[in-house]
Amino acid sequence: MIRVLQYDDAQDLVTRKAVRLAEAERAVTPILEAVRTRGDAGLLEYARKFDRFEGADFRVSRAECDAARDRLSPDFLTAVDQAAANIRAYAALQLPPEKSVEYPDGRRLGQIVRPLDAMGAYIPAGRYPLPSTLLMTAIPAQVACVRRRAVVCPKPSPEILGICSILEVEEVYRIGGAQAIAALAYGTETIPHVDRIVGPGNIYVAAAKKLIAGEVGIDFIAGPTEIVIIAAEADPSFIAADMLAQAEHDVDASAILLTTSAELAAAVADQVERQLAVLPTAEVARPAIDRNSAIVVVAAMEQAVAFSNALAPEHLSIHDASLIPAIRHAGSIFVGPYSPEAAGDYASGPNHVLPTSGAARLRGGLSAADFVKVISVQELTPSAITRLTPAITSLARAEGLEAHARSVEVRNA
């Protein structure tokens, strides 16, 4: 049963269980090296070992993706169309603009925006195949005009293959695990390397992404999924349903309610048990609720917000919009009783690939901006460089870089 705690007894919740990557890193290091040095041969070895891959060609043909699309139900295709349109519209809002400003002293400064050449999306296909993650990773890259979009998935479902067809993803590979990350990072005879790898995965995928970061860009190293809910009064069935929606992802998932109401706390705890009793995914959700989740009774909303900011949750649900100015750290915020986290997982528009394990202190979720570079542009007139010369030469000589100073002075000769 979910714990109901007083604030003073809940401080250990702020200290998450450490994501134990060290052991996973040791396990994946030889896999990364095998793919880096042996290409397709190393990739095939580990694909057969871990993915039970039996074929000779990793690449899924466009014809197979098209055939999968043609078998999808009309209801599913309608859902994909609606979700994709919302995700695409929101991603377009996230792109930084190109701009240029001309200053009176003769400096023209600005920025241009250029897409990455290639991206790779890792799409999980373990307990739950996630076609929604394909939408969330491929569409922002498409909006950013990334020329090459590659998808790797160890066991792509018909829905995943069909969406690849709908989104015109030309490169789809039936591989997974650390070996897939290595192939995208280093390139093989079959799979060209990419510039950024995005998408969630298990601890071995996370460890591989950590080790190849720097060779290529990544989004972040994903840990167990999590939600924090802050509510003084609400429908307890809504809150319990939102907590269970998170808990069913993984036995390591966590769901925390922060409330000033002991009555609401008791009612939500009761609802969690009632809903768990008839939940088909209770085998996963029950351990997540019992081990990692809690209802915390706080003295005031300010205390709840401080607790949430310390945790920096992946998902934050608040039932009072007036709290937003005080929120400093969250991957994504859901406001009001009719904004469930599941809406963001699928169809409302914002991305569901979000920072976990406190990484929301550093950044928000995946966006179209992750797939572009903002390049500064500067143009100086003769009068502008003359005005800047004293500052430039003084700073350059303070650093001992005489050629820097002279490269400016020669223009004033």
Residue pairs with C-beta under 8 A, 6 or more apart in sequence:
1 269
1 272
1 273
1 289
1 290
2 243
2 269
2 272
2 273
2 289
2 290
2 293
2 294
2 295
3 293
3 294
3 295
4 265
4 266
4 269
4 294
4 295
4 297
5 13
5 294
5 295
5 296
5 297
6 296
6 297
7 296
7 297
7 298
7 299
7 303
7 307
10 294
10 296
10 307
13 256
13 294
13 296
13 311
14 307
14 310
14 311
16 223
16 254
16 311
16 357
16 358
17 224
17 252
17 292
19 203
19 206
19 221
19 223
19 224
19 357
20 203
21 203
21 206
21 207
21 210
21 221
24 203
24 204
24 206
24 207
25 207
25 210
25 211
27 178
27 204
27 207
28 178
28 204
28 207
28 208
28 211
29 211
31 42
31 46
31 177
31 178
31 179
31 182
31 208
32 178
32 181
32 182
32 185
32 186
32 208
32 211
32 212
34 42
34 43
34 45
34 46
34 179
34 182
35 42
35 43
35 46
35 179
35 182
35 183
35 186
35 188
36 42
36 182
36 186
38 45
39 187
39 188
39 189
40 58
40 188
40 189
40 190
42 179
42 182
42 188
43 58
43 175
43 179
43 182
43 183
43 188
43 190
43 191
44 53
44 58
46 177
46 178
46 179
47 53
47 58
47 175
47 176
47 179
48 54
50 154
50 176
50 177
50 179
51 154
51 155
51 174
51 175
51 176
51 177
51 179
53 154
53 174
53 175
55 174
57 190
58 173
58 174
58 175
58 190
58 191
59 171
59 172
59 173
59 174
59 190
60 156
60 161
60 164
60 172
60 173
60 174
62 165
62 170
64 161
65 161
65 162
65 164
65 165
65 169
65 172
66 165
68 158
68 159
68 161
68 162
68 165
69 77
69 161
69 162
69 163
69 165
69 166
70 162
71 158
71 162
72 80
72 158
72 159
72 162
76 159
77 166
79 346
79 347
80 131
80 135
80 163
80 166
82 347
83 132
83 135
83 346
83 347
84 135
84 139
84 166
84 167
86 347
86 348
86 349
87 135
87 136
87 139
87 140
87 347
87 349
87 351
88 139
88 142
88 143
89 349
90 349
90 350
90 351
91 139
91 140
91 143
91 144
91 351
91 367
91 368
92 143
92 368
94 140
94 367
94 368
94 369
95 113
95 143
95 144
95 368
95 369
95 372
96 111
96 113
96 369
96 372
96 374
97 113
98 110
98 111
98 112
98 113
99 110
99 111
100 108
100 109
100 110
100 111
100 377
101 108
101 109
101 110
102 108
103 109
103 384
105 383
105 384
105 387
106 380
106 381
106 382
106 383
106 384
106 385
106 387
107 378
107 379
107 380
107 381
107 384
108 378
108 379
108 380
109 376
109 377
109 378
109 379
110 376
110 377
110 378
111 374
111 375
111 376
111 377
112 374
112 375
112 377
113 372
113 373
113 374
113 375
114 372
114 373
114 375
115 144
115 145
115 146
115 147
115 371
115 372
115 373
116 141
116 144
116 146
116 195
116 196
116 217
116 371
116 372
116 373
117 146
117 147
117 148
117 195
118 146
118 147
118 148
118 149
118 150
118 192
118 193
118 194
118 195
119 137
119 141
119 146
119 148
119 149
119 150
119 194
119 195
119 196
119 197
119 198
119 371
120 150
120 151
120 152
120 184
120 194
120 196
120 197
120 198
121 133
121 134
121 137
121 138
121 141
121 149
121 150
121 151
121 152
121 197
121 198
121 199
122 152
122 153
122 176
122 180
122 181
122 184
122 197
122 198
122 199
122 200
122 201
122 205
123 129
123 130
123 131
123 133
123 134
123 137
123 151
123 152
123 153
123 156
123 160
123 199
124 130
124 133
124 153
124 176
124 199
124 200
124 201
124 202
125 153
125 154
125 155
125 156
125 157
125 160
125 176
126 202
127 284
128 249
129 153
129 155
129 156
129 157
129 159
129 160
130 160
130 200
131 157
131 159
131 160
131 162
131 163
132 345
132 346
132 352
133 199
133 200
133 352
133 353
134 151
134 160
134 163
134 164
134 167
135 163
135 167
136 351
136 352
136 353
136 366
137 198
137 199
137 353
137 366
138 149
138 151
138 163
138 164
138 167
138 169
139 167
140 351
140 366
140 367
140 368
140 370
140 371
141 149
141 368
141 371
142 149
142 167
143 368
144 368
144 369
144 371
144 372
146 371
148 170
148 171
148 192
148 194
149 167
149 169
149 170
149 171
150 169
150 171
150 172
150 173
150 184
150 191
150 192
150 194
151 160
151 164
151 169
151 171
151 172
151 173
152 173
152 175
152 176
152 180
152 183
152 184
153 160
153 172
153 173
153 174
153 175
153 176
154 174
154 175
154 176
154 177
154 180
155 174
155 176
156 164
156 172
156 174
161 172
164 172
171 191
173 180
173 183
173 190
173 191
175 183
176 201
176 205
177 201
177 202
177 204
177 205
177 208
178 204
178 205
178 207
178 208
180 205
181 197
181 201
181 205
181 208
181 209
181 212
182 208
182 212
183 190
183 191
184 191
184 193
184 194
184 197
184 216
185 193
185 194
185 197
185 212
185 215
185 216
186 193
186 212
186 215
187 193
193 216
194 216
195 216
195 217
196 216
196 217
196 218
196 219
196 370
196 371
197 209
197 212
197 216
197 217
197 218
197 219
198 218
198 219
198 353
198 366
198 370
199 219
199 353
200 222
200 353
201 209
201 222
206 221
206 222
206 223
209 218
209 221
210 218
210 221
212 218
213 221
217 370
219 353
219 366
219 370
220 355
220 356
220 359
220 363
221 357
221 359
222 356
222 357
223 356
223 357
224 250
224 252
224 253
224 254
224 292
224 356
224 357
225 246
225 249
225 250
225 253
225 254
225 314
225 315
225 356
226 246
226 253
226 254
226 255
226 256
226 311
226 313
226 314
226 315
226 356
227 242
227 243
227 246
227 254
227 255
227 256
227 313
227 314
227 315
227 316
227 317
227 341
228 256
228 257
228 258
228 307
228 308
228 311
228 313
228 315
228 316
228 317
228 330
229 239
229 242
229 243
229 255
229 256
229 257
229 258
229 316
229 317
229 318
229 319
230 257
230 258
230 259
230 301
230 304
230 305
230 308
230 316
230 317
230 318
230 319
230 320
230 323
231 239
231 257
231 258
231 259
231 264
231 317
231 318
231 319
231 320
232 259
232 260
232 261
232 264
232 301
232 319
232 320
233 261
233 264
233 319
234 264
234 319
234 337
235 337
236 264
236 267
236 268
236 270
236 271
237 271
237 275
238 337
238 340
239 257
239 264
239 268
239 271
240 268
240 271
240 272
240 274
240 275
241 271
241 275
241 340
242 255
242 317
242 340
242 341
242 342
243 255
243 257
243 268
243 272
243 289
243 293
244 255
244 272
244 275
244 276
244 279
244 285
244 289
245 340
245 341
245 342
246 253
246 254
246 255
246 288
246 315
246 341
247 253
247 254
247 255
247 284
247 285
247 286
247 288
247 289
247 293
248 279
248 281
248 284
248 285
248 288
249 284
249 288
250 284
250 288
251 284
251 287
251 288
251 291
252 288
252 292
253 288
253 292
254 288
254 292
254 293
255 288
255 289
255 292
255 293
256 293
256 294
256 295
256 296
256 311
256 313
257 265
257 268
257 294
257 295
257 296
258 296
258 298
258 304
258 307
258 308
259 265
259 268
259 295
259 296
259 297
259 298
259 304
260 297
260 298
260 299
260 300
260 301
260 304
261 297
262 297
265 295
265 297
268 295
269 295
272 289
276 282
276 285
276 286
276 289
279 285
296 304
296 307
298 304
298 307
301 320
301 323
302 326
305 323
305 326
305 327
308 316
308 327
308 329
308 330
309 326
309 327
309 328
309 329
311 329
311 358
312 329
312 330
312 358
312 359
312 360
312 361
313 329
313 330
313 331
313 360
314 330
314 331
314 332
314 354
314 355
314 356
314 360
315 330
315 331
315 332
315 334
315 341
315 344
315 354
316 327
316 330
316 331
316 332
316 333
316 334
317 333
317 334
317 339
317 340
317 341
318 324
318 327
318 333
318 334
318 335
319 335
319 336
319 337
321 335
321 336
324 333
324 335
327 333
329 360
329 361
330 360
331 354
331 355
331 356
331 359
331 360
331 364
331 365
332 344
332 350
332 351
332 352
332 354
332 364
332 365
334 340
334 341
334 343
334 344
339 348
344 350
344 352
345 352
346 352
350 365
351 365
351 366
351 367
352 365
353 365
353 366
354 360
354 364
354 365
354 366
355 362
355 363
355 364
355 365
380 388
382 411
385 408
385 411
385 412
386 412
388 408
389 408
389 409
389 412
392 404
392 405
392 408
393 405
393 408
393 409
396 402
396 404
396 405
396 408
397 405
